[in-house]
Amino acid sequence: MNKKIIILNGSPRLKGNTAGLIDAFVQGAEQTGHTVKTFNLQKMNIHPCLGCLGGGKNPDSPCTQKDDMDQIYPVYEEADIVVLASPMYYWSITAQLKAAFDRLFAVAEKDGDYRNQKKECIMLMAAEGDTRDNFEPVEHYYHALLKHLEWKNAGEVYAGGVMKIGDIKGHPALDEARQLGLSIQ
């Protein structure tokens, strides 16, 4: 069965190391017949969540704020898999990705009990640090997020030792990302 995949690219560098991971993943996923839509959040006008609890009333535009999230909502709602792609910024995801992900709460507000749609999720991350414990705070956040959303972890790829644009070239994580894309069933 072909799956619909949404990628939320939180990198401010549109041709940076995170983009390399995304490209490799997309190559594998599309090769096996899946549909992929990537949103480069840096280029979009997305405001942070206001915590107003006023969303969910309009099924076509669930948030009370009207900005570029309206492009993401319909793709997100139809997606089987959500890919969170980000460089590591101070042992976390970027503000761009966090703002967009927080705003997905408006979709949960469509349900009276604030239940999120069940999804599979993938984490793709590039970082300067290249020790295994470097990624521990992100892994902890990611696993806790999935637990509370009741989402299935479909995979994680962490590329350490990549800071400058182009450092990802030849990195083993590129093949890992491509293989992850190929493995989606």
C-alpha positions in Angstrom: 0.0 0.0 0.0 1.3 3.4 -1.0 1.5 5.9 1.9 1.2 9.6 2.0 4.2 11.3 3.6 4.5 14.8 4.8 7.9 16.3 5.6 8.1 19.3 7.9 11.6 20.7 7.2 12.6 22.9 10.0 16.0 23.8 8.7 16.7 27.5 7.9 19.2 26.3 5.3 17.2 25.2 2.3 20.3 23.4 0.8 21.9 22.4 4.0 22.7 19.1 5.7 19.1 18.4 6.7 18.1 18.9 3.1 20.6 16.2 2.2 18.9 13.8 4.6 15.5 14.7 3.3 16.6 14.2 -0.3 18.0 10.7 0.4 14.8 9.7 2.3 12.5 11.0 -0.4 14.6 9.1 -3.1 13.9 5.9 -1.2 10.3 6.6 -0.4 9.4 7.6 -3.9 11.3 4.7 -5.4 8.9 2.4 -3.6 5.8 4.3 -4.7 5.0 6.5 -1.8 3.8 10.1 -2.2 5.9 12.7 -0.5 5.1 16.4 0.1 7.8 18.6 1.7 7.2 21.9 3.4 10.2 24.1 3.9 9.1 25.9 7.0 11.7 28.7 6.7 10.0 30.0 3.6 6.6 30.0 5.1 4.7 32.5 7.2 3.9 30.5 10.4 3.1 32.2 13.7 3.5 30.4 17.0 0.5 28.9 18.8 -1.5 31.3 20.9 -2.9 28.7 23.2 -6.3 30.2 22.7 -8.1 26.8 22.5 -10.3 28.3 19.8 -9.4 26.0 17.0 -11.1 23.1 15.4 -14.3 24.9 14.4 -13.6 25.2 10.7 -12.7 21.8 9.2 -10.9 23.4 6.2 -8.9 25.9 8.3 -8.8 24.6 11.9 -6.7 27.3 13.5 -8.0 30.7 14.5 -4.8 32.2 13.0 -4.7 32.5 9.3 -1.2 32.0 7.8 0.6 29.4 5.8 -0.4 26.6 8.2 -3.5 26.5 6.0 -1.3 24.9 3.3 0.0 22.3 5.8 -3.3 21.2 7.5 -4.9 19.3 4.6 -1.7 17.5 3.7 -1.1 16.6 7.4 -4.6 15.3 7.9 -4.3 13.0 4.9 -0.8 11.8 5.7 0.0 8.4 7.0 3.6 9.4 8.0 4.9 12.7 9.4 8.6 13.3 9.0 10.2 15.8 11.4 13.4 17.1 9.8 15.6 19.5 11.6 19.2 20.4 12.4 19.9 20.3 16.1 19.7 23.7 17.7 20.8 23.7 21.3 19.9 20.0 21.7 16.5 20.3 20.3 14.6 20.9 17.1 14.5 24.4 15.4 12.0 27.1 16.3 10.6 26.8 12.8 9.7 23.1 13.3 8.5 23.6 16.8 6.1 26.4 15.8 4.6 24.4 13.0 4.2 21.3 15.1 2.6 23.2 17.9 0.1 24.6 15.5 -1.0 21.1 14.5 -2.9 21.1 17.8 -5.7 22.9 16.0 -6.4 19.7 14.1 -6.7 17.9 17.5 -9.2 20.6 18.6 -11.6 19.2 15.9 -12.1 16.3 18.4 -13.9 17.2 21.6 -11.4 15.2 23.6 -8.4 16.7 21.7 -7.4 13.4 20.3 -4.7 13.5 17.6 -5.0 11.5 14.4 -3.0 8.3 14.6 0.2 8.6 12.5 3.5 7.1 12.0 6.5 9.4 12.5 10.1 9.7 11.4 12.9 11.9 12.8 15.7 13.1 10.5 18.3 15.3 12.2 21.7 16.7 11.4 24.1 18.1 14.0 27.6 19.3 14.6 28.2 16.9 17.6 29.0 13.4 16.6 28.8 11.4 19.8 25.9 9.1 20.5 24.9 11.0 23.7 24.8 14.2 21.7 21.4 13.2 20.3 20.0 11.9 23.7 17.9 15.0 24.5 16.3 15.0 21.0 15.6 11.2 21.2 14.0 11.7 24.6 11.8 14.5 23.3 10.9 12.6 20.2 10.0 9.3 22.0 8.0 11.2 24.7 6.1 13.1 22.0 5.2 9.9 20.1 4.1 8.2 23.4 1.7 11.0 24.3 0.4 11.3 20.7 0.1 7.5 20.5 2.0 7.6 17.2 4.2 4.8 15.9 7.9 5.4 15.5 8.7 4.5 11.9 12.4 5.4 12.2 15.1 7.8 13.1 18.3 9.0 11.4 20.8 11.1 13.2 23.8 12.5 11.3 26.5 13.9 13.5 29.6 15.8 12.6 27.9 17.9 10.0 27.8 21.7 10.6 28.8 23.5 7.5 26.7 23.3 4.3 27.9 20.2 2.4 29.4 18.4 5.3 26.7 15.7 4.8 28.2 14.7 1.5 29.3 11.0 1.7 28.0 10.7 5.3 26.7 7.2 6.1 23.4 8.7 7.4 22.5 9.5 3.8 22.3 5.8 2.9 20.5 5.2 6.2 17.9 7.8 5.3 17.5 6.3 1.8 17.1 2.8 3.2 14.5 4.1 5.7 12.6 5.5 2.8 12.8 2.2 0.9 11.7 0.3 4.0 8.3 2.0 4.4 5.5 -0.5 4.0 
